[in-house]
Amino acid sequence: MTIKKQFVKTKPVCKVTFSIEAKQADQVAVVGDFNNWDPEQGTMNKLKNGTFKTVLDLKKDAAYEFKYIIDGEYINEPEADSFKWNAFAGNENGVLVV
């Protein structure tokens, strides 16, 4: 699992690449504050090596709670910038700061 941030000098956005290895998975999505926790908006593409990947343009100077959904199971990114307790989910969410 990795997150790469590429700041765009000419726009107030950061291109964030989410990738997660899930060779046995059929569907993977990244959901969070940035897409209203909607799996359809966070669908990730499966590469030949079994890694799922997507790139999102996120507004800079913000923090977003997020998780991956792998075949219906919510998973945290261990390399998240931090973690925050979410009473609604009864669990921690990863936090991405851009």
TORTORGU-974860 format. One record per atom (N, C-alpha, C): y, x, z negated; residue in one letter; residue number from 1. Coordinates in steps of 0.02 Angstrom, whole numbers, plus 50000, padded with zeros to 5 digits. Layout:
N
+-------+-------+-------+------+------+
!     y !     x !     z ! resn ! resi !
+-------+-------+-------+------+------+
!     Y !     X !     Z !    A !  NUM !
...
+-------+-------+-------+------+------+
***
This chain:
98
+-------+-------+-------+------+------+
!     y !     x !     z ! resn ! resi !
+-------+-------+-------+------+------+
! 49942 ! 50042 ! 50000 !    M !    1 !
! 50000 ! 50000 ! 50000 !    M !    1 !
! 50062 ! 50044 ! 50000 !    M !    1 !
! 50106 ! 50028 ! 50044 !    T !    2 !
! 50169 ! 50066 ! 50046 !    T !    2 !
! 50227 ! 50022 ! 50066 !    T !    2 !
! 50285 ! 50045 ! 50046 !    I !    3 !
! 50348 ! 50013 ! 50066 !    I !    3 !
! 50393 ! 50069 ! 50090 !    I !    3 !
! 50421 ! 50060 ! 50150 !    K !    4 !
! 50469 ! 50108 ! 50176 !    K !    4 !
! 50535 ! 50072 ! 50188 !    K !    4 !
! 50589 ! 50104 ! 50168 !    K !    5 !
! 50656 ! 50074 ! 50176 !    K !    5 !
! 50696 ! 50117 ! 50224 !    K !    5 !
! 50726 ! 50084 ! 50274 !    Q !    6 !
! 50769 ! 50119 ! 50321 !    Q !    6 !
! 50836 ! 50081 ! 50323 !    Q !    6 !
! 50886 ! 50113 ! 50294 !    F !    7 !
! 50952 ! 50081 ! 50291 !    F !    7 !
! 50987 ! 50088 ! 50359 !    F !    7 !
! 51018 ! 50033 ! 50380 !    V !    8 !
! 51054 ! 50030 ! 50444 !    V !    8 !
! 51128 ! 50041 ! 50429 !    V !    8 !
! 51155 ! 50095 ! 50457 !    K !    9 !
! 51225 ! 50113 ! 50443 !    K !    9 !
! 51275 ! 50063 ! 50470 !    K !    9 !
! 51259 ! 50031 ! 50525 !    T !   10 !
! 51307 ! 49987 ! 50558 !    T !   10 !
! 51302 ! 49914 ! 50535 !    T !   10 !
! 51253 ! 49898 ! 50493 !    K !   11 !
! 51244 ! 49829 ! 50470 !    K !   11 !
! 51228 ! 49829 ! 50396 !    K !   11 !
! 51243 ! 49773 ! 50362 !    P !   12 !
! 51228 ! 49769 ! 50290 !    P !   12 !
! 51155 ! 49750 ! 50276 !    P !   12 !
! 51108 ! 49781 ! 50313 !    V !   13 !
! 51038 ! 49766 ! 50304 !    V !   13 !
! 50997 ! 49830 ! 50296 !    V !   13 !
! 50937 ! 49820 ! 50271 !    C !   14 !
! 50889 ! 49874 ! 50265 !    C !   14 !
! 50825 ! 49850 ! 50299 !    C !   14 !
! 50799 ! 49891 ! 50344 !    K !   15 !
! 50735 ! 49875 ! 50376 !    K !   15 !
! 50680 ! 49899 ! 50328 !    K !   15 !
! 50642 ! 49850 ! 50302 !    V !   16 !
! 50590 ! 49866 ! 50254 !    V !   16 !
! 50522 ! 49855 ! 50287 !    V !   16 !
! 50482 ! 49908 ! 50287 !    T !   17 !
! 50414 ! 49905 ! 50315 !    T !   17 !
! 50365 ! 49897 ! 50258 !    T !   17 !
! 50329 ! 49842 ! 50259 !    F !   18 !
! 50276 ! 49829 ! 50210 !    F !   18 !
! 50209 ! 49844 ! 50244 !    F !   18 !
! 50166 ! 49882 ! 50213 !    S !   19 !
! 50099 ! 49893 ! 50240 !    S !   19 !
! 50049 ! 49895 ! 50183 !    S !   19 !
! 49991 ! 49867 ! 50196 !    I !   20 !
! 49938 ! 49864 ! 50146 !    I !   20 !
! 49870 ! 49867 ! 50181 !    I !   20 !
! 49827 ! 49908 ! 50154 !    E !   21 !
! 49760 ! 49914 ! 50182 !    E !   21 !
! 49716 ! 49857 ! 50155 !    E !   21 !
! 49688 ! 49819 ! 50201 !    A !   22 !
! 49646 ! 49762 ! 50182 !    A !   22 !
! 49595 ! 49751 ! 50239 !    A !   22 !
! 49550 ! 49799 ! 50247 !    K !   23 !
! 49504 ! 49799 ! 50304 !    K !   23 !
! 49461 ! 49735 ! 50309 !    K !   23 !
! 49442 ! 49708 ! 50252 !    Q !   24 !
! 49398 ! 49649 ! 50252 !    Q !   24 !
! 49437 ! 49583 ! 50257 !    Q !   24 !
! 49502 ! 49586 ! 50252 !    A !   25 !
! 49543 ! 49525 ! 50249 !    A !   25 !
! 49551 ! 49493 ! 50318 !    A !   25 !
! 49559 ! 49428 ! 50318 !    D !   26 !
! 49573 ! 49391 ! 50379 !    D !   26 !
! 49648 ! 49377 ! 50386 !    D !   26 !
! 49681 ! 49362 ! 50329 !    Q !   27 !
! 49752 ! 49346 ! 50331 !    Q !   27 !
! 49787 ! 49380 ! 50273 !    Q !   27 !
! 49845 ! 49410 ! 50288 !    V !   28 !
! 49887 ! 49441 ! 50238 !    V !   28 !
! 49959 ! 49422 ! 50252 !    V !   28 !
! 49996 ! 49408 ! 50198 !    A !   29 !
! 50067 ! 49392 ! 50204 !    A !   29 !
! 50104 ! 49425 ! 50147 !    A !   29 !
! 50167 ! 49439 ! 50158 !    V !   30 !
! 50211 ! 49462 ! 50103 !    V !   30 !
! 50261 ! 49405 ! 50091 !    V !   30 !
! 50265 ! 49384 ! 50028 !    V !   31 !
! 50309 ! 49328 ! 50011 !    V !   31 !
! 50354 ! 49349 ! 49953 !    V !   31 !
! 50412 ! 49317 ! 49951 !    G !   32 !
! 50459 ! 49334 ! 49898 !    G !   32 !
! 50523 ! 49295 ! 49904 !    G !   32 !
! 50572 ! 49317 ! 49865 !    D !   33 !
! 50638 ! 49285 ! 49866 !    D !   33 !
! 50669 ! 49286 ! 49935 !    D !   33 !
! 50652 ! 49336 ! 49975 !    F !   34 !
! 50682 ! 49345 ! 50041 !    F !   34 !
! 50657 ! 49295 ! 50093 !    F !   34 !
! 50601 ! 49261 ! 50080 !    N !   35 !
! 50577 ! 49211 ! 50129 !    N !   35 !
! 50554 ! 49147 ! 50094 !    N !   35 !
! 50583 ! 49133 ! 50036 !    N !   36 !
! 50568 ! 49072 ! 49998 !    N !   36 !
! 50494 ! 49065 ! 49982 !    N !   36 !
! 50460 ! 49122 ! 49974 !    W !   37 !
! 50389 ! 49123 ! 49955 !    W !   37 !
! 50346 ! 49085 ! 50005 !    W !   37 !
! 50366 ! 49086 ! 50069 !    D !   38 !
! 50331 ! 49051 ! 50122 !    D !   38 !
! 50284 ! 49099 ! 50159 !    D !   38 !
! 50218 ! 49091 ! 50152 !    P !   39 !
! 50171 ! 49136 ! 50185 !    P !   39 !
! 50178 ! 49138 ! 50262 !    P !   39 !
! 50198 ! 49082 ! 50291 !    E !   40 !
! 50206 ! 49081 ! 50364 !    E !   40 !
! 50262 ! 49126 ! 50388 !    E !   40 !
! 50315 ! 49133 ! 50347 !    Q !   41 !
! 50370 ! 49177 ! 50364 !    Q !   41 !
! 50355 ! 49250 ! 50349 !    Q !   41 !
! 50303 ! 49263 ! 50310 !    G !   42 !
! 50286 ! 49331 ! 50291 !    G !   42 !
! 50221 ! 49357 ! 50319 !    G !   42 !
! 50196 ! 49323 ! 50372 !    T !   43 !
! 50133 ! 49343 ! 50402 !    T !   43 !
! 50136 ! 49416 ! 50425 !    T !   43 !
! 50083 ! 49453 ! 50408 !    M !   44 !
! 50079 ! 49524 ! 50427 !    M !   44 !
! 50029 ! 49532 ! 50483 !    M !   44 !
! 50041 ! 49582 ! 50526 !    N !   45 !
! 49997 ! 49595 ! 50583 !    N !   45 !
! 49943 ! 49646 ! 50564 !    N !   45 !
! 49881 ! 49633 ! 50584 !    K !   46 !
! 49826 ! 49678 ! 50569 !    K !   46 !
! 49822 ! 49732 ! 50624 !    K !   46 !
! 49821 ! 49794 ! 50602 !    L !   47 !
! 49814 ! 49851 ! 50648 !    L !   47 !
! 49740 ! 49868 ! 50655 !    L !   47 !
! 49723 ! 49908 ! 50704 !    K !   48 !
! 49654 ! 49927 ! 50717 !    K !   48 !
! 49620 ! 49962 ! 50658 !    K !   48 !
! 49659 ! 49998 ! 50618 !    N !   49 !
! 49631 ! 50035 ! 50562 !    N !   49 !
! 49621 ! 49992 ! 50499 !    N !   49 !
! 49635 ! 49927 ! 50504 !    G !   50 !
! 49626 ! 49882 ! 50447 !    G !   50 !
! 49686 ! 49873 ! 50403 !    G !   50 !
! 49741 ! 49906 ! 50421 !    T !   51 !
! 49803 ! 49898 ! 50383 !    T !   51 !
! 49843 ! 49839 ! 50411 !    T !   51 !
! 49873 ! 49801 ! 50367 !    F !   52 !
! 49918 ! 49747 ! 50387 !    F !   52 !
! 49989 ! 49772 ! 50378 !    F !   52 !
! 50033 ! 49754 ! 50426 !    K !   53 !
! 50100 ! 49782 ! 50426 !    K !   53 !
! 50150 ! 49731 ! 50452 !    K !   53 !
! 50212 ! 49734 ! 50424 !    T !   54 !
! 50267 ! 49695 ! 50450 !    T !   54 !
! 50332 ! 49730 ! 50431 !    T !   54 !
! 50384 ! 49716 ! 50469 !    V !   55 !
! 50451 ! 49744 ! 50456 !    V !   55 !
! 50499 ! 49686 ! 50448 !    V !   55 !
! 50537 ! 49686 ! 50393 !    L !   56 !
! 50585 ! 49634 ! 50379 !    L !   56 !
! 50655 ! 49664 ! 50371 !    L !   56 !
! 50706 ! 49630 ! 50396 !    D !   57 !
! 50775 ! 49650 ! 50385 !    D !   57 !
! 50799 ! 49613 ! 50322 !    D !   57 !
! 50814 ! 49651 ! 50269 !    L !   58 !
! 50836 ! 49622 ! 50207 !    L !   58 !
! 50907 ! 49644 ! 50192 !    L !   58 !
! 50947 ! 49599 ! 50162 !    K !   59 !
! 51016 ! 49615 ! 50144 !    K !   59 !
! 51017 ! 49671 ! 50092 !    K !   59 !
! 51063 ! 49718 ! 50103 !    K !   60 !
! 51070 ! 49774 ! 50056 !    K !   60 !
! 51103 ! 49752 ! 49991 !    K !   60 !
! 51099 ! 49796 ! 49941 !    D !   61 !
! 51129 ! 49785 ! 49876 !    D !   61 !
! 51101 ! 49723 ! 49842 !    D !   61 !
! 51035 ! 49715 ! 49846 !    A !   62 !
! 51002 ! 49658 ! 49816 !    A !   62 !
! 50934 ! 49679 ! 49788 !    A !   62 !
! 50907 ! 49637 ! 49745 !    A !   63 !
! 50839 ! 49647 ! 49718 !    A !   63 !
! 50799 ! 49584 ! 49734 !    A !   63 !
! 50738 ! 49593 ! 49756 !    Y !   64 !
! 50695 ! 49538 ! 49776 !    Y !   64 !
! 50628 ! 49541 ! 49739 !    Y !   64 !
! 50606 ! 49485 ! 49711 !    E !   65 !
! 50539 ! 49480 ! 49684 !    E !   65 !
! 50492 ! 49465 ! 49742 !    E !   65 !
! 50431 ! 49494 ! 49741 !    F !   66 !
! 50385 ! 49483 ! 49797 !    F !   66 !
! 50313 ! 49496 ! 49776 !    F !   66 !
! 50266 ! 49473 ! 49818 !    K !   67 !
! 50195 ! 49487 ! 49811 !    K !   67 !
! 50164 ! 49484 ! 49880 !    K !   67 !
! 50103 ! 49512 ! 49885 !    Y !   68 !
! 50063 ! 49503 ! 49945 !    Y !   68 !
! 50014 ! 49446 ! 49931 !    Y !   68 !
! 49995 ! 49410 ! 49985 !    I !   69 !
! 49941 ! 49361 ! 49980 !    I !   69 !
! 49887 ! 49385 ! 50028 !    I !   69 !
! 49830 ! 49403 ! 49999 !    I !   70 !
! 49773 ! 49427 ! 50039 !    I !   70 !
! 49718 ! 49375 ! 50034 !    I !   70 !
! 49706 ! 49340 ! 50090 !    D !   71 !
! 49656 ! 49286 ! 50092 !    D !   71 !
! 49663 ! 49239 ! 50032 !    D !   71 !
! 49726 ! 49220 ! 50017 !    G !   72 !
! 49739 ! 49171 ! 49965 !    G !   72 !
! 49750 ! 49199 ! 49895 !    G !   72 !
! 49737 ! 49264 ! 49885 !    E !   73 !
! 49745 ! 49295 ! 49819 !    E !   73 !
! 49811 ! 49334 ! 49816 !    E !   73 !
! 49850 ! 49320 ! 49764 !    Y !   74 !
! 49914 ! 49354 ! 49755 !    Y !   74 !
! 49903 ! 49423 ! 49724 !    Y !   74 !
! 49933 ! 49474 ! 49756 !    I !   75 !
! 49924 ! 49544 ! 49736 !    I !   75 !
! 49993 ! 49577 ! 49730 !    I !   75 !
! 50002 ! 49617 ! 49678 !    N !   76 !
! 50064 ! 49656 ! 49671 !    N !   76 !
! 50059 ! 49721 ! 49708 !    N !   76 !
! 50117 ! 49745 ! 49730 !    E !   77 !
! 50123 ! 49811 ! 49760 !    E !   77 !
! 50131 ! 49862 ! 49704 !    E !   77 !
! 50082 ! 49908 ! 49694 !    P !   78 !
! 50088 ! 49956 ! 49639 !    P !   78 !
! 50147 ! 50003 ! 49646 !    P !   78 !
! 50173 ! 50012 ! 49707 !    E !   79 !
! 50230 ! 50056 ! 49719 !    E !   79 !
! 50296 ! 50019 ! 49719 !    E !   79 !
! 50298 ! 49958 ! 49692 !    A !   80 !
! 50360 ! 49920 ! 49687 !    A !   80 !
! 50410 ! 49959 ! 49645 !    A !   80 !
! 50474 ! 49945 ! 49656 !    D !   81 !
! 50527 ! 49981 ! 49619 !    D !   81 !
! 50523 ! 49965 ! 49544 !    D !   81 !
! 50502 ! 49904 ! 49527 !    S !   82 !
! 50492 ! 49884 ! 49458 !    S !   82 !
! 50451 ! 49819 ! 49459 !    S !   82 !
! 50440 ! 49792 ! 49399 !    F !   83 !
! 50403 ! 49729 ! 49394 !    F !   83 !
! 50441 ! 49682 ! 49347 !    F !   83 !
! 50436 ! 49617 ! 49360 !    K !   84 !
! 50473 ! 49568 ! 49320 !    K !   84 !
! 50427 ! 49510 ! 49304 !    K !   84 !
! 50427 ! 49490 ! 49241 !    W !   85 !
! 50386 ! 49433 ! 49220 !    W !   85 !
! 50413 ! 49369 ! 49252 !    W !   85 !
! 50368 ! 49327 ! 49278 !    N !   86 !
! 50387 ! 49264 ! 49308 !    N !   86 !
! 50350 ! 49209 ! 49270 !    N !   86 !
! 50387 ! 49169 ! 49232 !    A !   87 !
! 50356 ! 49116 ! 49192 !    A !   87 !
! 50322 ! 49063 ! 49235 !    A !   87 !
! 50350 ! 49049 ! 49294 !    F !   88 !
! 50320 ! 48998 ! 49338 !    F !   88 !
! 50250 ! 49020 ! 49359 !    F !   88 !
! 50243 ! 49083 ! 49378 !    A !   89 !
! 50178 ! 49108 ! 49401 !    A !   89 !
! 50134 ! 49129 ! 49342 !    A !   89 !
! 50164 ! 49140 ! 49284 !    G !   90 !
! 50126 ! 49164 ! 49227 !    G !   90 !
! 50100 ! 49235 ! 49237 !    G !   90 !
! 50138 ! 49275 ! 49274 !    N !   91 !
! 50117 ! 49342 ! 49292 !    N !   91 !
! 50179 ! 49382 ! 49312 !    N !   91 !
! 50169 ! 49446 ! 49321 !    E !   92 !
! 50224 ! 49489 ! 49345 !    E !   92 !
! 50228 ! 49487 ! 49422 !    E !   92 !
! 50288 ! 49493 ! 49446 !    N !   93 !
! 50301 ! 49502 ! 49518 !    N !   93 !
! 50327 ! 49572 ! 49528 !    N !   93 !
! 50313 ! 49601 ! 49586 !    G !   94 !
! 50345 ! 49663 ! 49604 !    G !   94 !
! 50418 ! 49651 ! 49620 !    G !   94 !
! 50459 ! 49702 ! 49610 !    V !   95 !
! 50530 ! 49696 ! 49625 !    V !   95 !
! 50548 ! 49751 ! 49675 !    V !   95 !
! 50581 ! 49732 ! 49729 !    L !   96 !
! 50604 ! 49778 ! 49780 !    L !   96 !
! 50681 ! 49780 ! 49776 !    L !   96 !
! 50708 ! 49841 ! 49769 !    V !   97 !
! 50780 ! 49849 ! 49766 !    V !   97 !
! 50804 ! 49884 ! 49830 !    V !   97 !
! 50850 ! 49852 ! 49865 !    V !   98 !
! 50878 ! 49882 ! 49927 !    V !   98 !
! 50953 ! 49885 ! 49924 !    V !   98 !
+-------+-------+-------+------+------+
***
